[in-house]
Amino acid sequence: MTKSKVKNSVNNILLKNKYSLVLIVAILLCLWPLSFFVYIPKWDNINGYLPYRYFISDYLWNGHLPLWNPFQRLGYPGYSDLQSGVWSPIMWVIVLFGKYTINSLIVELLSCYVLAGLGMFKLANYFFNCKKTSLILGLSYALSGFMVGSAQLMVFLIAVTWFPWCIYALLQFFKTYRLKYQLLSALFMALFITGASPAYTIILGYIVVGIFIYQIVIQRKDVVNIKKILIGGMLILIALVILIAPYIVSFLEFIPYFNRGDKLEYSGFLLSNPFTPVSYISFLFPHAVIAKSDWFNITDLSLRNGYFGILLLIGAVAALGSRITRLKMILIVCVIMSLILAAGDKTFVFELLYNLPGFGIFRHPSVFRAFTIFCCILLAGGELKQVINNGVEQRHKIAFSGVIGLFFVAGLWAFTKTSFSEVKMLIVNAFDFVEFSESALSTHLLLNTIITISLVGLLIVSKRVFKLSWFLSMIIFIGLDLGIQTQLTIPTTVCYNFKQNDLTQFFKEIPNEINQKDNYTALKELNEKQPLVKTNGIWQNVSTFNKTLSCVGVNPMRFKSFDQAKENGNLAQSLERNIIYFIDSNLVLDDIFVGYNKFSAKINKPSNQNQKLVLNQNYHDLWNVTLNGEKIPIAKHNQLTMEVVIPKNTSGIIEFEYRSSKIIYAIIISIMGYFLFLSLIFSLKLKK
């Protein structure tokens, strides 16, 4: 192939995908502190998902499956942690390039934003067959208040990322009944489930079942199509089970011990962080919900933002004034329903659904606002396409006037409560990357108003003076709107102002081997207050990075017995001892060793009586114990840890090892499934 042909081929690819490329570049530019590796993600991302993923990658790169993590709260089966990404193909790809570090976290986080935008672009193009409209909707979705406001919760972002892909594949299946889309549906759902919070997995299950029921109802008179739907649905389910086999097996092996396996009590803990009407102010003024105000204290700072762009809000309002199609009616109903659910116990609906399977297990009703944003963006899509192709109609002018009028009213009120000097200080703080605003709500409202009115002025100038097309005018408006709002929010909800280089150095300093120095130290002393390699930003789960035993740690995946022992005093009693010990404190062990998924010690001085020996880790039935190579029985100790009986006059090596024979087969099935299904999808695409 000549150079000219290669150049033409590249140009054709770029031209064909120009809207997708513009979308990717715009998203990455708006998230410049991450995409240029300047600052680091914050809160749960760096104190939770980073150490969970680091543990997995460290074990894999040292040649072991990440079965047991001994570095948090007397240990837990790390491979069963549904929020660790251990079974996510995205993380598998990242870990192929080395251990999971701060750079890996940034890349995975950025992939959420980019793939979310591309997913909405794909879905919007399916509905509206207009790439210009799809570009706007994709950008709005990727930089919505959910994606930016809840950025610290990567497992939430992963769900929002893959949701439009799942819906797209399912809709294509119902349209064509082709095998390709059955496999794609299973693939996208697997990517969703293995990376997202289990809360969203439960919600996705109900949504998918609802879509199937809806399709069966509307095609109830067509027996042939109903058979295709049912057979296709079974194939999707079978393919999905194959792909997520290790996810299922690992969780089933832990569920008997899980502290959150049963419904939570219908009370404050379950109902915390609703998205209530006071947070609806974020639809217009996203910067307002991070102001210093008691108005929003009912909801966590990272769960208040529902913004998706002023022009799209105007489009969603205008859509109510046009012909109500079946799609539009579904979207409107879903918007209302998601808002009701997001409000938690503020309505009776949430309590009714609490009795359904799966509901009552997860917290934070505000998670449902993601579906409000999703549906509102699609609702606005038809109106944006209309304006791009045919210009503005009367309903658009009315919606525009109504929404912008609210800004003038809010701006006038805010102006009486604050001053431009305070607005200036707020802007300076944003440029200085100040984490939390000390400014009043009125100051935030006034700044938001100034920004929006200025952008409206720019929109008018671009149309009347520069004669730009509606598409160019709108993409400039939306790009600046979402870009500015993202910059204002990033210091509070997305990034710390700690340099990425400092974290990179931290990962160079942490040990590669498991720490053996504290094997004779009482576990109560291993509370992350002892000397460890530390850095700014990482304040929890530090022991995981240092590969050091620990009695503390933060992870929602806990043993029921651990929580109970904390209440009844058994935990405090266990923490007085070291990792492996004889109950008779006069007896000692030599060569205590902490290995990968195993512990061992040497008994040099046998006793003339049977003696109980304890492994100070959470009890699980998959622990196996051998004494001089011979298997011996294991039992619970103190309803928390585990014990074995050492026969009298016995010396030698005792070894505890955590094994899961089922997980090996599940991994093989899953990997083979991914290769097979991807090969089939690719071959079917080539045939087309």
C-alpha positions in Angstrom: 0.0 0.0 0.0 1.4 3.4 -1.0 1.8 6.3 1.3 -1.0 8.2 -0.4 -3.4 5.2 0.1 -2.4 5.0 3.7 -3.0 8.7 4.1 -6.4 8.5 2.4 -7.4 5.6 4.6 -6.4 7.4 7.7 -8.2 10.6 6.5 -11.4 8.5 5.8 -11.3 7.0 9.3 -10.9 10.4 10.9 -13.6 11.9 8.7 -16.0 9.0 9.5 -15.4 9.3 13.2 -14.9 13.1 13.5 -17.8 13.6 15.9 -16.6 10.8 18.2 -13.1 12.2 18.1 -14.4 15.7 18.9 -16.4 14.3 21.8 -13.3 12.5 23.2 -11.1 15.5 22.9 -13.7 17.8 24.5 -14.2 15.5 27.5 -10.5 15.1 28.1 -9.9 18.8 27.9 -12.6 19.6 30.4 -11.0 17.0 32.7 -7.5 18.4 32.2 -6.3 17.9 35.8 -6.7 14.2 35.3 -6.1 13.8 31.6 -2.8 15.7 31.9 -1.9 13.8 35.1 -1.6 17.0 37.1 -3.7 16.2 40.2 -5.1 13.0 41.7 -8.7 11.7 42.2 -10.1 12.0 45.7 -12.0 10.4 48.6 -13.3 6.9 47.9 -11.4 6.6 44.6 -8.1 6.9 46.2 -8.8 5.5 49.7 -11.0 2.6 48.5 -10.9 1.6 44.9 -7.2 2.2 44.5 -6.0 0.0 47.4 -8.6 -2.7 46.5 -7.3 -2.8 42.9 -3.6 -2.5 44.0 -4.0 -5.6 46.1 -5.4 -7.5 43.2 -2.7 -6.4 40.8 0.1 -7.0 43.3 -1.0 -10.6 43.9 -1.3 -11.3 40.2 2.1 -9.8 39.4 3.6 -11.9 42.1 2.1 -15.0 40.5 -0.9 -15.6 42.8 -4.7 -15.3 42.6 -6.0 -12.5 44.8 -8.0 -14.8 47.1 -7.3 -13.5 50.6 -6.4 -10.0 51.6 -4.8 -10.0 55.1 -4.2 -6.3 55.2 -7.6 -5.1 56.3 -9.7 -5.9 59.4 -8.3 -9.4 60.1 -8.5 -10.3 56.4 -11.2 -10.9 53.8 -11.6 -12.7 50.5 -10.5 -10.0 48.1 -11.7 -11.9 45.1 -15.3 -11.7 46.4 -15.2 -7.9 46.7 -17.8 -6.8 44.1 -16.5 -3.2 44.1 -12.9 -4.1 43.6 -13.1 -4.6 39.8 -11.4 -8.0 40.3 -13.6 -9.6 37.5 -13.8 -6.5 35.3 -12.2 -6.9 31.8 -11.3 -3.2 31.9 -9.2 -3.7 34.9 -7.7 -6.9 33.4 -6.5 -4.9 30.5 -5.0 -2.1 32.7 -3.2 -4.7 34.9 -1.6 -6.3 31.9 0.7 -3.2 31.8 1.8 -3.5 35.4 0.6 -3.1 38.9 -2.4 -0.9 39.5 -1.1 2.5 40.5 -2.3 6.1 40.7 -1.8 6.4 36.9 -4.0 3.3 36.4 -6.7 4.8 38.5 -6.7 8.0 36.5 -6.8 6.1 33.2 -9.7 3.9 34.4 -11.6 7.0 35.7 -11.1 8.9 32.5 -12.2 5.8 30.5 -15.5 6.1 32.4 -16.1 9.6 31.1 -15.0 8.9 27.6 -17.0 5.6 27.3 -20.0 7.2 28.9 -20.0 10.0 26.3 -19.5 7.5 23.4 -22.2 5.3 24.8 -24.7 8.1 24.8 -23.5 9.2 21.4 -24.2 5.7 20.1 -27.6 5.4 21.7 -28.7 9.0 20.7 -27.7 8.2 17.1 -29.9 5.1 17.2 -32.9 7.2 18.3 -32.3 10.4 16.3 -30.0 9.4 13.4 -28.2 12.7 13.7 -24.5 12.7 14.7 -24.6 16.4 15.5 -27.3 15.9 18.0 -25.6 12.8 19.3 -22.4 14.7 19.9 -24.2 17.3 22.1 -26.0 14.6 24.1 -22.8 12.5 24.5 -21.0 15.6 25.9 -23.8 16.4 28.2 -24.0 12.9 29.6 -20.3 12.5 30.1 -20.0 15.8 32.0 -23.3 15.8 33.7 -23.7 16.6 37.4 -23.7 12.9 38.2 -20.4 12.2 36.5 -18.7 15.3 37.9 -20.5 15.5 41.2 -20.2 11.9 42.1 -16.7 11.4 40.6 -15.3 10.1 43.9 -17.5 7.0 43.5 -16.0 5.2 40.5 -18.3 2.2 40.9 -21.2 4.6 40.3 -19.6 6.1 37.3 -18.9 2.7 35.8 -22.7 1.9 36.0 -23.6 5.2 34.3 -20.9 4.5 31.7 -22.1 1.2 30.5 -25.9 1.8 30.9 -26.4 3.4 27.5 -24.4 0.7 25.8 -26.6 -2.0 27.5 -29.8 -0.2 26.3 -28.4 0.3 22.8 -27.6 -3.4 22.4 -31.0 -4.5 23.8 -32.9 -2.1 21.5 -30.9 -3.4 18.5 -31.8 -7.0 19.6 -35.5 -6.2 19.8 -35.3 -4.5 16.4 -33.3 -7.2 14.5 -33.3 -10.4 16.8 -29.7 -10.9 15.6 -27.2 -13.0 17.5 -24.7 -10.2 17.3 -26.8 -8.0 19.5 -27.6 -10.8 21.9 -23.9 -11.3 22.5 -23.3 -7.5 22.7 -26.1 -7.2 25.3 -24.4 -9.9 27.4 -21.0 -8.3 26.9 -22.1 -4.8 27.9 -24.1 -6.1 30.9 -21.0 -8.1 32.0 -18.9 -4.9 31.8 -21.6 -3.1 33.8 -22.0 -5.7 36.5 -18.3 -6.6 37.1 -17.3 -2.9 37.5 -20.3 -1.2 39.0 -21.7 -0.9 42.5 -24.1 -3.9 43.3 -26.8 -1.3 43.8 -26.8 -0.5 40.1 -26.7 -4.2 39.2 -29.9 -4.7 41.1 -31.5 -1.7 39.3 -30.2 -2.9 35.9 -31.8 -6.3 36.5 -35.2 -4.7 37.1 -34.8 -2.4 34.1 -33.9 -5.2 31.7 -36.8 -7.4 33.0 -39.1 -4.4 32.5 -37.9 -3.9 28.9 -38.5 -7.5 28.1 -42.0 -7.4 29.6 -42.8 -4.3 27.7 -41.6 -5.8 24.4 -43.7 -8.9 25.0 -46.8 -6.8 25.7 -46.5 -4.7 22.6 -45.9 -7.7 20.4 -48.4 -10.0 22.2 -50.2 -10.8 19.0 -47.1 -11.8 17.1 -46.2 -15.3 18.4 -43.1 -15.6 16.2 -41.6 -12.5 17.6 -42.4 -13.4 21.1 -40.6 -16.7 20.6 -37.6 -14.8 19.3 -37.7 -12.5 22.3 -37.8 -15.4 24.8 -35.2 -17.5 23.0 -32.9 -14.4 22.6 -33.4 -13.5 26.2 -32.4 -16.9 27.3 -29.3 -16.8 25.1 -28.4 -13.4 26.6 -28.8 -14.7 30.1 -26.7 -17.8 29.4 -24.0 -15.8 27.8 -24.0 -13.3 30.7 -23.7 -16.1 33.3 -20.7 -17.5 31.4 -19.0 -14.1 31.3 -19.5 -13.3 34.9 -19.1 -16.8 36.2 -16.2 -15.9 38.6 -18.1 -12.9 39.8 -21.1 -15.1 40.7 -19.0 -17.9 42.2 -16.8 -15.6 44.3 -19.8 -13.8 45.8 -21.7 -17.0 46.5 -18.6 -18.2 48.5 -18.8 -15.1 50.7 -22.5 -14.4 51.0 -23.0 -16.6 54.1 -20.5 -14.4 56.0 -21.4 -11.0 54.4 -22.6 -8.3 56.8 -24.8 -6.8 54.1 -26.4 -10.0 52.8 -29.8 -9.2 54.4 -32.1 -6.3 54.0 -31.1 -3.2 56.0 -33.6 -1.8 58.5 -35.9 0.8 56.9 -34.3 3.7 58.8 -31.7 6.5 58.5 -28.8 4.4 57.4 -30.6 2.9 54.5 -32.3 6.2 53.6 -29.4 8.5 53.9 -28.5 10.8 51.0 -31.8 11.3 49.1 -32.1 13.6 46.0 -34.8 15.9 47.4 -36.5 18.9 45.8 -34.0 21.2 47.4 -31.3 19.6 45.2 -33.4 20.3 42.1 -31.7 23.7 42.2 -28.7 21.9 40.6 -30.7 21.5 37.3 -30.2 25.2 36.9 -27.4 26.1 39.3 -25.0 23.2 39.7 -22.4 25.3 41.5 -24.9 26.2 44.1 -25.1 22.7 45.7 -21.5 22.9 46.8 -22.0 26.2 48.5 -21.7 26.5 52.3 -25.4 26.2 53.2 -27.4 24.1 55.6 -30.1 23.7 52.8 -28.3 20.7 51.3 -27.0 19.0 54.4 -29.5 16.2 54.1 -27.5 14.8 51.2 -23.8 14.2 50.9 -21.8 16.7 48.9 -21.1 14.2 46.2 -24.7 13.1 45.7 -26.5 16.4 45.1 -25.8 17.4 41.5 -28.3 16.7 38.7 -27.0 19.1 36.1 -27.0 18.2 32.4 -26.7 21.5 30.7 -29.0 24.6 30.3 -29.7 24.1 26.6 -30.7 20.4 27.2 -32.9 21.5 30.1 -34.6 23.9 27.8 -34.9 21.1 25.2 -36.4 18.8 27.8 -39.0 21.4 28.8 -39.8 22.2 25.1 -40.3 18.5 24.5 -43.4 18.6 26.7 -45.0 21.0 24.3 -44.6 18.9 21.2 -46.4 15.7 20.1 -46.1 13.0 22.7 -44.7 9.9 21.1 -44.5 6.5 22.7 -40.7 7.0 23.4 -41.4 10.4 24.8 -44.1 9.1 27.1 -41.7 6.3 28.4 -39.0 8.9 29.1 -41.4 11.2 30.9 -42.7 8.4 33.1 -39.1 7.3 33.8 -38.1 10.8 34.8 -40.9 11.1 37.2 -40.3 7.6 38.6 -36.6 8.1 39.0 -37.1 11.4 40.8 -39.6 9.8 43.2 -37.2 7.0 44.0 -34.3 9.4 44.3 -36.2 11.2 47.0 -36.1 8.1 49.2 -38.6 8.1 52.1 -39.9 11.5 51.2 -42.6 9.6 49.2 -44.4 6.3 49.9 -43.1 4.7 46.7 -39.6 3.9 48.0 -41.1 2.1 51.0 -43.3 0.0 48.7 -40.3 -1.0 46.6 -38.3 -1.8 49.7 -40.2 -5.1 49.9 -39.0 -6.2 46.4 -36.0 -8.6 46.2 -32.7 -6.6 46.2 -34.2 -3.4 47.4 -33.3 -2.6 50.9 -29.8 -4.0 50.5 -28.3 -0.8 49.0 -28.2 2.7 50.4 -28.2 6.2 48.9 -31.5 6.8 47.1 -29.8 9.6 45.2 -28.3 6.9 42.9 -31.6 7.1 40.9 -30.9 10.6 39.8 -28.6 9.1 37.2 -31.6 7.8 35.3 -33.3 11.2 35.6 -30.4 12.7 33.8 -30.3 9.9 31.3 -33.9 10.2 30.3 -33.9 14.1 30.3 -31.0 14.1 27.9 -32.8 11.8 25.5 -36.0 13.8 26.0 -34.1 16.9 24.9 -32.5 15.1 21.9 -35.5 15.4 19.6 -35.8 19.1 20.2 -32.1 19.7 19.6 -32.3 17.8 16.3 -35.3 19.9 15.3 -33.5 23.2 16.0 -30.3 22.0 14.2 -32.1 20.9 11.1 -35.2 23.2 10.9 -34.6 26.1 13.3 -36.4 27.4 16.3 -40.1 27.0 16.8 -42.5 28.7 19.2 -42.3 26.1 22.0 -38.5 26.5 22.0 -38.8 30.2 22.5 -41.3 29.8 25.3 -39.1 27.2 27.1 -36.0 29.3 26.6 -37.7 32.4 28.0 -39.1 30.5 31.0 -35.8 28.9 31.9 -33.7 32.1 31.4 -36.3 34.1 33.2 -35.6 32.0 36.3 -32.0 33.0 36.1 -32.8 36.7 36.1 -35.1 36.2 39.1 -32.5 34.2 41.0 -29.8 36.6 39.9 -31.7 39.6 41.2 -32.4 37.9 44.5 -28.7 36.8 44.9 -27.5 40.3 44.0 -29.3 41.7 47.0 -27.6 39.2 49.3 -24.0 39.3 48.1 -21.6 41.4 46.1 -19.4 41.2 43.0 -16.3 41.3 45.3 -17.5 38.0 46.9 -18.1 36.6 43.4 -14.6 37.6 42.4 -13.2 35.8 45.5 -15.2 32.7 44.6 -13.7 32.7 41.1 -10.2 33.2 42.5 -10.7 30.3 44.9 -11.7 28.1 41.9 -8.5 29.1 40.0 -6.5 28.4 43.2 -8.0 24.9 43.4 -9.5 25.6 46.9 -11.3 22.4 47.9 -14.3 23.6 49.8 -16.2 26.9 49.3 -16.8 29.2 52.2 -19.0 31.4 50.1 -22.7 31.8 50.7 -25.4 30.2 48.5 -26.3 33.6 47.1 -22.7 34.1 45.8 -22.8 30.8 44.0 -26.2 31.6 42.5 -25.0 35.0 41.3 -21.9 33.5 39.7 -24.0 30.8 38.0 -26.4 33.5 36.7 -23.5 35.6 35.4 -22.0 32.6 33.6 -25.3 31.6 32.0 -26.4 35.1 30.9 -23.0 35.6 29.4 -23.3 32.4 27.5 -26.7 33.3 26.3 -25.3 36.6 25.0 -22.5 34.7 23.2 -25.2 32.5 21.7 -27.1 35.4 20.3 -23.9 37.1 19.0 -22.8 33.9 17.3 -26.1 33.6 15.5 -26.9 37.3 14.6 -23.4 38.7 14.1 -21.3 35.8 13.0 -24.2 33.9 11.3 -23.0 30.6 12.7 -25.2 27.5 12.3 -27.4 26.4 15.1 -25.2 23.4 15.6 -22.0 25.4 15.9 -23.7 27.9 18.2 -25.1 25.2 20.4 -21.9 23.1 20.6 -20.0 26.3 21.6 -22.6 27.1 24.2 -22.8 23.6 25.7 -19.0 23.1 25.5 -18.4 26.3 27.5 -21.4 25.7 29.8 -20.3 22.2 30.8 -16.6 23.0 30.7 -17.0 26.0 33.1 -19.3 24.2 35.5 -16.8 21.2 35.5 -13.9 23.5 36.3 -15.8 25.1 39.2 -16.7 21.7 40.6 -13.5 19.7 40.0 -11.6 21.0 43.2 -14.6 20.0 45.4 -15.8 16.6 44.0 -13.2 15.3 41.5 -9.6 16.0 42.4 -7.4 16.8 45.4 -4.8 19.5 44.8 -2.1 17.0 45.5 0.4 16.5 42.7 0.3 13.2 40.7 4.1 13.1 40.8 4.0 12.7 44.6 1.8 9.6 44.3 4.0 8.2 41.6 6.9 8.4 44.0 4.9 6.8 46.7 4.3 3.7 44.5 8.0 3.5 43.9 8.7 3.4 47.6 6.2 0.8 48.8 7.5 -2.7 49.3 7.0 -5.5 46.8 7.1 -8.3 49.4 4.8 -8.9 52.3 6.0 -7.4 55.6 7.2 -10.1 58.0 8.5 -7.8 60.7 5.2 -7.6 62.6 4.3 -11.2 62.8 4.9 -11.3 66.6 3.2 -8.0 67.2 -0.2 -7.7 68.8 -2.7 -6.8 66.1 -4.0 -3.9 68.1 -0.7 -2.2 67.4 -1.1 -2.7 63.7 -3.6 0.2 63.3 -1.8 2.3 60.6 -0.4 4.6 63.3 2.9 2.6 63.2 5.7 3.7 60.8 4.5 3.0 57.2 5.2 4.5 53.8 2.6 7.2 53.5 1.6 10.1 51.3 -0.9 12.9 51.1 -4.3 11.8 49.8 -4.1 8.2 51.0 -5.3 8.2 54.6 -7.1 4.9 54.7 -6.1 1.3 53.8 -2.5 2.4 54.0 -1.5 -1.1 55.2 -2.7 -2.6 51.9 0.0 -0.6 50.0 2.6 -1.5 52.6 1.5 -5.2 52.5 1.3 -5.2 56.3 -1.1 -7.0 58.6 -3.8 -4.6 59.9 -6.7 -4.6 62.3 -8.2 -1.6 60.6 -9.3 -0.7 57.1 -12.3 0.7 55.2 -14.4 -1.6 53.0 -18.1 -2.1 52.9 -17.4 -5.8 52.4 -17.1 -7.0 56.0 -17.7 -10.2 57.9 -20.9 -10.3 60.0 -18.8 -12.0 62.7 -16.3 -9.1 62.7 -19.1 -6.6 63.3 -20.6 -8.7 66.0 -17.2 -9.3 67.7 -16.7 -5.5 67.7 -19.9 -5.2 69.7 -19.5 -8.1 72.1 -15.8 -7.5 72.9 -14.4 -10.6 71.2 -12.6 -8.4 68.6 -10.7 -6.5 71.3 -9.7 -9.8 72.9 -8.4 -11.1 69.6 -6.4 -7.9 68.9 -4.4 -8.5 72.1 -2.6 -11.4 70.3 -0.4 -11.6 67.2 -1.3 -13.3 63.9 -0.7 -16.9 64.9 -0.6 -18.0 68.5 -1.2 -20.8 71.0 -4.0 -20.0 73.4 -1.6 -21.1 76.1 0.6 -18.0 76.1 3.6 -19.9 77.5 4.0 -21.8 74.2 5.7 -20.0 71.3 5.9 -20.5 67.6 9.0 -20.0 65.4 9.3 -18.7 61.8 5.8 -17.3 61.5 5.3 -16.4 57.9 2.6 -14.5 56.1 2.4 -15.6 52.5 0.1 -15.1 49.5 -3.3 -16.6 50.5 -1.5 -18.6 53.3 0.1 -18.4 56.7 2.6 -20.8 58.3 4.7 -21.4 61.4 7.1 -23.9 62.9 6.4 -25.7 66.2 9.8 -26.5 67.6 8.9 -27.3 71.2 5.9 -29.7 71.4 3.7 -29.8 74.4 2.8 -33.0 76.4 -0.9 -32.0 76.1 -3.2 -31.2 73.2 -3.0 -27.5 72.5 -5.2 -25.1 70.6 -3.6 -22.8 68.0 -5.3 -19.8 66.5 -5.0 -18.0 63.2 -6.0 -14.4 63.9 -7.9 -14.0 60.7 -11.7 -14.0 60.0 -13.1 -17.5 59.8 -14.1 -18.9 56.4 -14.8 -22.5 55.5 -12.4 -22.4 52.5 -9.4 -22.2 54.8 -7.4 -25.5 54.8 -4.9 -26.5 57.5 -2.1 -29.0 57.3 0.3 -30.1 60.0 3.5 -31.6 58.5 1.6 -32.1 55.3 -1.4 -33.9 56.9 -4.8 -32.1 56.8 -6.3 -31.4 60.2 -9.8 -30.0 61.1 -10.4 -26.4 61.6 -13.0 -24.7 63.8 -14.3 -21.2 64.8 -12.5 -19.5 67.6 -14.4 -17.0 69.7 -17.0 -16.8 67.0 -14.5 -14.7 65.0 -11.2 -16.3 64.0 -10.2 -19.9 63.6 -8.5 -22.6 65.7 -7.0 -26.0 65.3 -5.9 -28.6 67.8 -2.2 -29.5 67.8 -1.9 -33.1 69.2 0.4 -33.6 72.1 4.1 -34.3 71.5 3.8 -32.9 67.9 6.3 -30.6 66.3 6.8 -29.5 62.7 5.2 -27.1 60.2 1.6 -25.9 60.4 0.2 -24.2 57.3 -3.1 -22.4 56.8 -4.1 -21.9 53.1 -7.1 -20.3 51.6 -8.3 -22.3 48.5 -11.2 -22.0 46.1 -11.3 -24.8 43.6 -14.5 -23.5 41.9 -13.1 -20.1 41.1 -10.4 -21.6 38.9 -13.0 -23.3 36.7 -15.1 -20.2 36.7 -12.2 -18.0 35.5 -11.5 -20.5 32.7 -15.1 -20.5 31.6 -15.3 -16.7 31.7 -12.1 -16.1 29.7 -13.1 -18.7 27.1 -16.5 -17.0 26.9 -15.0 -13.6 26.3 -12.8 -14.9 23.5 -15.6 -16.9 21.9 -18.2 -14.2 22.0 -15.9 -11.4 20.8 -14.7 -13.7 18.0 -18.4 -14.3 17.0 -19.3 -10.7 17.2 -16.3 -9.7 15.0 -17.0 -12.5 12.5 -20.7 -11.5 12.3 -19.6 -7.9 11.7 -17.3 -8.9 8.9 -20.0 -10.9 7.2 -22.3 -7.9 7.3 
